[in-house]
Amino acid sequence: MERITRFLRLPAVIEMVGLQRTAIYGRIKAGTFPKPVQLGPRAVAWDEQELAEWQGGLTRGVKKQLN
């Protein structure tokens, strides 16, 4: 069964990951944060699953460093 993609707009992304707009876009430019999906000429959103996987990667990295 195919998963349903849920897209989050910037305010929800900020709340989810705890970073502000400038930090998010800086990390996108650096290639360390998921890129948004273009919804329209002036609208972007992020795949919620991609953000969850990104967060999971961060926590795995921290746990690895602690061991």
Buried (B, 14 or more C-beta within 10 A) or exposed (E): EEEEEEBBEBEBBBEBBEBEEEEBBEBBEEEEBBEBEEEEEEEBBBBBEBBEEBEEEEEEEEEEEEE
